[in-house]
Amino acid sequence: MSKRDFYDVLGVSRGASADEMKKAFRTLAKELHPDRNRDNPEAEKKFKEVSEAYDTLKDPQKRAAYDQFGHAAFEGGGFGGQRGGGGQGDFASAFADVFDDLFGQFGGQRGGGRGQAGQMRGADLRYNLSISLEDAFVGKQATIRVPTAVLCDSCNGSGAEKGAEPENCGTCAGHGKVRAQQGFFTIERTCPSCAGRGQVIKNPCKTCNGAGRKREERTLNVQIPKGVEDGNRIRLAGEGEAGVMGGPPGDLYIFIDIESHSIFKREGPDLFCRIPVPMDLAALGGHIEAPTIDGGRARVAIPAGAQSGKQFRLRGKGMPVLRQNREGDLYIEVGVETPTNLTKRQKELLEEFQKIGESNKNSPESDGFFSQVKEFWGRMTS
């Protein structure tokens, strides 16, 4: 079966411009691509036919040969060994051309971190900052020292000695990436000669050895807002590592670690404080002084017969809520303390109290619990 005319395959006239042929190929490639036509083998055949036609006509020399001799120009290994039939090489070459048109030239900004030739955004940095609970309550200005890469002041980030300029890499022609064909696909990877910069420096800066950056420890002042919580992070834009070849700097992220406190425990904006209370005070009632996070004191009334675990809420005595004009609460929890190191007289008084208590039922919670235990044992033995 004879081959169709390449111009007819693409649906363009013989006088069509390169842009017209590319547009036609782009439309047909989208329509006939095998991934979109998995159940249609005819589409794959047409796709290869379209790829072969475009691969031939996009090249000015091949197009001239085709216009003069037709398909015969490429038979028998003619014209650089090109074979007819829509081989894999034709497909890869043609599709690579339209791939550029769809996704941008591989030397451009498709990588996200690259701007002009050789420029790359600096890396983001992380700094773990430990602060006290008191600092989180009032806020503070902290001074930190961050080891980082800063712009070389000798070459102003270019990496070249004064008077010299970086040159385009000969391997990738300044794109920073190179391509290799594998079957139907074109694989793109970072250029090994310039490490993706797109430029090489033949006369490197003596201060930074051509890196355009140097290691240095920077001192920064950071404002910690009141109400920060453990794990919160603060972003300092542009305070990360300097960019490569004059690229923009990265950011610095400060992660807050709040140290544990000897008195208070924190849950969000609320604080909890467990205060041991002598047994006699818990039994008779009275008052205690509770500490507050601002260094003050709060007088708390303990009712007679208070049990361990009893909580008292002090409104607005907790932590400030981050970026809000309100505060959490402070919860005082009673822990009834059993006396130790009793004197002989104290033991006698407690023994007397115990005898009297058996008839007065001074421990309702204990009596209630052991009543349930007796019922449980009774059910298990019956």
C-alpha positions as CSV (number, residue, x, y, z in Angstrom):
1,M,0.0,0.0,0.0
2,S,1.4,3.4,-1.0
3,K,2.0,6.1,1.5
4,R,-0.3,9.1,1.7
5,D,1.1,12.5,0.9
6,F,2.5,14.1,4.1
7,Y,0.7,17.4,3.4
8,D,-2.6,15.5,3.1
9,V,-1.8,13.6,6.4
10,L,-1.4,16.9,8.3
11,G,-4.3,18.5,6.4
12,V,-2.2,21.5,5.3
13,S,-1.3,23.0,1.9
14,R,2.2,22.6,0.3
15,G,2.8,26.3,1.0
16,A,2.0,26.0,4.7
17,S,4.2,27.8,7.2
18,A,6.1,26.1,10.0
19,D,3.6,27.5,12.6
20,E,0.6,26.2,10.5
21,M,2.1,22.7,10.4
22,K,2.9,22.7,14.1
23,K,-0.7,23.8,14.9
24,A,-2.1,21.1,12.7
25,F,0.2,18.4,14.2
26,R,-0.7,19.6,17.7
27,T,-4.4,19.2,17.0
28,L,-4.0,15.8,15.4
29,A,-1.6,14.5,18.1
30,K,-4.1,15.3,20.9
31,E,-6.9,13.7,19.0
32,L,-5.1,10.5,18.0
33,H,-2.8,9.9,21.0
34,P,-2.8,6.2,22.0
35,D,-3.5,7.1,25.6
36,R,-6.8,8.6,24.6
37,N,-7.6,5.8,22.2
38,R,-6.7,2.6,24.0
39,D,-9.3,0.5,22.3
40,N,-8.7,1.9,18.8
41,P,-5.6,0.4,17.1
42,E,-6.4,2.5,14.0
43,A,-5.8,5.7,16.0
44,E,-2.3,4.5,16.9
45,K,-1.5,3.8,13.3
46,K,-2.7,7.3,12.3
47,F,-0.8,8.8,15.2
48,K,2.4,7.3,13.9
49,E,1.6,8.4,10.4
50,V,1.0,12.0,11.5
51,S,4.2,11.9,13.6
52,E,6.3,10.8,10.6
53,A,4.8,13.4,8.4
54,Y,5.5,16.2,10.8
55,D,9.0,15.0,11.6
56,T,9.8,15.2,7.9
57,L,8.1,18.5,7.0
58,K,9.2,20.5,10.1
59,D,12.9,20.1,9.0
60,P,13.6,22.6,6.2
61,Q,16.2,20.3,4.4
62,K,13.9,17.2,4.7
63,R,11.0,19.2,3.5
64,A,12.9,20.4,0.5
65,A,13.9,16.9,-0.4
66,Y,10.4,15.6,0.0
67,D,9.0,18.4,-2.1
68,Q,11.4,17.5,-4.9
69,F,11.4,13.6,-4.7
70,G,8.5,12.7,-2.6
71,H,8.7,9.5,-0.5
72,A,11.5,8.3,-2.7
73,A,13.9,10.8,-1.0
74,F,13.9,8.6,2.1
75,E,13.9,5.1,0.7
76,G,16.8,2.8,0.9
77,G,18.4,4.6,3.9
78,G,18.6,7.9,2.1
79,F,18.8,11.3,3.7
80,G,20.7,10.5,6.8
81,G,19.4,7.0,7.1
82,Q,15.8,7.9,7.8
83,R,13.4,5.1,7.2
84,G,9.8,5.4,6.2
85,G,6.9,3.8,8.0
86,G,6.6,6.0,11.0
87,G,9.3,4.5,13.2
88,Q,9.9,5.1,16.8
89,G,12.5,7.7,16.1
90,D,10.1,9.7,14.0
91,F,7.5,9.7,16.7
92,A,9.9,10.7,19.5
93,S,11.3,13.6,17.5
94,A,8.0,14.9,16.4
95,F,6.3,14.6,19.8
96,A,9.3,16.3,21.5
97,D,8.6,19.3,19.3
98,V,5.0,19.6,20.3
99,F,5.8,18.8,23.9
100,D,7.8,22.0,24.0
101,D,4.9,23.9,22.6
102,L,2.5,22.4,25.2
103,F,4.6,22.7,28.3
104,G,7.2,25.3,27.6
105,Q,10.8,25.1,26.5
106,F,12.8,22.9,28.7
107,G,15.2,25.7,29.5
108,G,12.4,27.9,30.8
109,Q,10.6,28.0,34.1
110,R,8.8,24.7,34.0
111,G,10.9,23.5,37.0
112,G,9.3,26.1,39.3
113,G,12.5,27.1,41.1
114,R,14.4,28.4,38.1
115,G,14.2,31.9,36.6
116,Q,16.6,33.3,34.1
117,A,19.4,31.0,32.8
118,G,21.2,29.5,35.7
119,Q,19.2,31.2,38.4
120,M,17.7,29.0,41.1
121,R,15.7,29.9,44.3
122,G,17.6,29.4,47.5
123,A,16.6,26.7,49.9
124,D,14.2,27.2,52.8
125,L,15.6,26.9,56.3
126,R,14.2,25.5,59.5
127,Y,15.1,26.8,63.0
128,N,13.8,25.2,66.2
129,L,13.3,27.8,68.9
130,S,12.6,26.7,72.5
131,I,10.9,29.3,74.7
132,S,9.3,29.2,78.2
133,L,5.6,29.2,79.0
134,E,6.1,32.6,80.5
135,D,7.6,33.9,77.2
136,A,4.6,32.4,75.3
137,F,2.3,34.3,77.7
138,V,3.8,37.8,77.2
139,G,5.5,37.4,73.9
140,K,9.2,38.2,73.4
141,Q,11.8,39.4,70.9
142,A,14.4,36.6,70.5
143,T,17.8,36.9,68.9
144,I,18.8,33.8,66.9
145,R,22.0,32.8,65.0
146,V,21.3,30.9,61.8
147,P,24.1,29.2,59.7
148,T,23.1,29.8,56.1
149,A,24.4,30.5,52.6
150,V,24.6,34.2,51.8
151,L,25.3,36.1,48.6
152,C,29.0,36.4,47.8
153,D,29.8,40.1,48.0
154,S,33.0,39.7,45.9
155,C,31.2,38.5,42.8
156,N,27.7,39.7,43.7
157,G,26.3,36.2,43.3
158,S,27.5,35.6,39.7
159,G,30.3,33.1,40.8
160,A,32.7,34.6,38.3
161,E,35.8,36.7,39.1
162,K,35.5,40.4,38.6
163,G,35.5,41.3,34.9
164,A,34.5,37.8,33.9
165,E,31.1,36.6,32.9
166,P,29.5,33.1,33.1
167,E,29.2,31.4,29.7
168,N,26.4,29.2,28.4
169,C,27.0,25.5,29.0
170,G,28.1,23.7,25.7
171,T,26.4,20.5,26.7
172,C,22.8,21.8,27.2
173,A,23.2,25.2,25.3
174,G,22.2,27.1,28.4
175,H,19.0,25.2,29.1
176,G,20.2,23.4,32.2
177,K,18.6,20.1,31.0
178,V,19.4,17.6,28.3
179,R,17.2,15.0,26.5
180,A,17.6,11.4,25.6
181,Q,15.3,9.3,23.5
182,Q,14.0,6.0,24.9
183,G,11.6,4.3,22.5
184,F,8.5,6.5,22.0
185,F,9.5,8.8,24.8
186,T,11.9,11.7,25.3
187,I,13.5,11.7,28.8
188,E,14.6,15.0,30.2
189,R,17.2,15.2,33.0
190,T,19.5,17.7,34.6
191,C,22.6,18.6,32.6
192,P,25.6,16.8,34.2
193,S,28.1,19.4,32.9
194,C,26.5,22.5,34.6
195,A,24.4,20.7,37.3
196,G,21.3,22.4,35.9
197,R,22.6,26.0,36.0
198,G,22.8,26.4,32.2
199,Q,26.0,28.2,32.6
200,V,29.6,27.4,33.3
201,I,32.3,29.6,34.9
202,K,35.8,29.4,33.4
203,N,37.2,32.0,35.7
204,P,35.5,31.4,39.1
205,C,35.4,33.8,42.0
206,K,38.3,33.2,44.4
207,T,36.1,34.0,47.5
208,C,33.3,31.5,46.8
209,N,35.0,29.2,44.3
210,G,32.4,29.9,41.7
211,A,29.4,29.0,43.9
212,G,28.1,32.6,44.0
213,R,27.4,32.0,47.7
214,K,29.4,31.5,50.9
215,R,28.6,30.0,54.3
216,E,28.0,32.5,57.1
217,E,26.2,32.7,60.4
218,R,23.5,35.4,60.4
219,T,22.1,37.1,63.5
220,L,18.3,37.8,63.3
221,N,15.8,39.4,65.7
222,V,12.5,37.5,65.8
223,Q,9.3,38.8,67.4
224,I,7.4,36.0,69.1
225,P,3.8,36.9,69.5
226,K,2.0,36.2,72.7
227,G,-0.2,33.1,72.7
228,V,2.0,31.0,70.5
229,E,1.6,27.2,71.0
230,D,3.9,24.3,70.8
231,G,4.5,23.4,67.1
232,N,3.5,26.8,65.7
233,R,5.8,28.1,63.0
234,I,6.8,31.7,62.0
235,R,7.8,32.4,58.4
236,L,10.4,35.0,57.7
237,A,10.2,35.6,53.9
238,G,13.5,36.0,52.1
239,E,15.6,35.0,55.2
240,G,16.5,31.6,53.9
241,E,19.6,30.6,51.8
242,A,20.6,33.0,49.0
243,G,19.7,31.9,45.5
244,V,22.0,30.5,43.0
245,M,23.4,32.8,40.3
246,G,21.4,35.7,41.6
247,G,18.2,33.8,42.1
248,P,15.7,34.8,44.8
249,P,16.4,33.7,48.4
250,G,14.4,31.1,50.2
251,D,12.4,31.6,53.4
252,L,13.2,30.9,57.1
253,Y,10.7,28.9,59.1
254,I,11.0,29.1,62.9
255,F,9.3,26.2,64.7
256,I,8.2,27.0,68.3
257,D,9.0,24.5,71.1
258,I,7.5,25.4,74.4
259,E,9.3,24.0,77.4
260,S,7.4,22.0,80.0
261,H,6.5,24.0,83.2
262,S,7.0,22.9,86.8
263,I,3.6,24.3,87.9
264,F,1.3,24.6,85.0
265,K,0.1,22.3,82.2
266,R,-1.3,23.8,79.0
267,E,-4.2,22.6,76.8
268,G,-4.8,25.2,74.1
269,P,-5.5,28.5,75.8
270,D,-6.3,26.9,79.2
271,L,-3.9,26.2,82.1
272,F,-4.2,23.5,84.7
273,C,-2.5,23.6,88.1
274,R,-2.8,20.8,90.7
275,I,-2.4,22.0,94.3
276,P,-1.9,19.6,97.2
277,V,-4.3,20.4,100.1
278,P,-3.8,19.1,103.6
279,M,-6.4,16.5,104.7
280,D,-7.7,18.7,107.6
281,L,-8.2,21.7,105.3
282,A,-10.0,19.6,102.7
283,A,-12.2,18.2,105.5
284,L,-12.9,21.4,107.3
285,G,-12.8,23.8,104.4
286,G,-10.7,27.0,104.1
287,H,-8.8,29.1,101.6
288,I,-5.6,28.5,99.5
289,E,-3.5,30.9,97.4
290,A,-3.1,29.7,93.8
291,P,-0.3,31.0,91.5
292,T,-1.2,32.6,88.1
293,I,0.9,32.6,85.0
294,D,1.5,36.3,85.2
295,G,3.2,35.9,88.6
296,G,0.2,36.9,90.6
297,R,-1.9,35.1,93.3
298,A,-5.5,34.1,93.3
299,R,-7.4,33.3,96.5
300,V,-9.5,30.1,96.1
301,A,-12.1,29.0,98.6
302,I,-12.1,25.2,99.4
303,P,-15.4,23.9,100.6
304,A,-15.6,21.5,103.5
305,G,-15.3,17.9,102.4
306,A,-13.5,18.7,99.1
307,Q,-12.2,15.5,97.4
308,S,-9.1,14.9,95.3
309,G,-9.7,15.9,91.7
310,K,-12.2,18.7,92.5
311,Q,-11.6,21.6,90.1
312,F,-12.1,25.3,90.5
313,R,-12.2,27.6,87.4
314,L,-10.6,31.0,87.3
315,R,-11.9,32.8,84.2
316,G,-9.5,34.7,82.1
317,K,-6.4,33.5,84.0
318,G,-5.1,31.3,81.3
319,M,-3.1,31.9,78.1
320,P,-3.9,34.6,75.6
321,V,-5.3,33.3,72.3
322,L,-3.0,33.9,69.4
323,R,-4.0,37.0,67.4
324,Q,-7.2,37.4,69.4
325,N,-8.2,39.7,72.2
326,R,-9.2,37.1,74.7
327,E,-7.7,34.7,77.2
328,G,-8.3,31.1,78.3
329,D,-9.0,30.0,81.9
330,L,-7.0,28.6,84.8
331,Y,-8.2,25.4,86.4
332,I,-7.1,24.7,90.0
333,E,-7.3,21.0,90.9
334,V,-7.4,19.9,94.5
335,G,-5.1,16.9,95.5
336,V,-5.9,15.9,99.1
337,E,-2.7,14.9,100.8
338,T,-2.5,12.1,103.3
339,P,-0.4,13.1,106.3
340,T,2.9,11.3,106.9
341,N,5.5,11.1,109.7
342,L,2.7,11.2,112.4
343,T,3.5,11.7,116.0
344,K,2.2,9.3,118.7
345,R,-0.5,11.9,119.7
346,Q,-1.6,12.4,116.0
347,K,-2.0,8.6,115.6
348,E,-4.1,8.4,118.7
349,L,-6.3,11.2,117.5
350,L,-6.8,9.5,114.1
351,E,-7.5,6.2,115.7
352,E,-10.2,7.9,117.8
353,F,-11.5,9.7,114.7
354,Q,-11.7,6.3,112.9
355,K,-13.7,4.7,115.7
356,I,-16.1,7.6,115.7
357,G,-16.3,7.8,111.9
358,E,-17.5,4.2,111.6
359,S,-20.8,5.2,113.2
360,N,-21.0,8.6,111.6
361,K,-20.3,7.4,108.0
362,N,-17.8,10.2,107.2
363,S,-16.6,8.5,104.0
364,P,-19.7,8.1,101.8
365,E,-17.7,7.6,98.6
366,S,-15.7,4.7,100.2
367,D,-18.8,3.2,101.7
368,G,-20.7,3.3,98.4
369,F,-17.8,1.7,96.5
370,F,-17.4,-1.2,98.9
371,S,-21.2,-1.8,99.0
372,Q,-21.0,-2.3,95.2
373,V,-18.0,-4.6,95.6
374,K,-20.0,-6.8,98.1
375,E,-22.9,-7.0,95.6
376,F,-20.5,-8.0,92.9
377,W,-18.9,-10.7,94.9
378,G,-22.3,-11.9,95.9
379,R,-23.4,-12.2,92.3
380,M,-20.2,-14.1,91.3
381,T,-20.6,-16.7,94.1
382,S,-24.3,-17.3,93.7
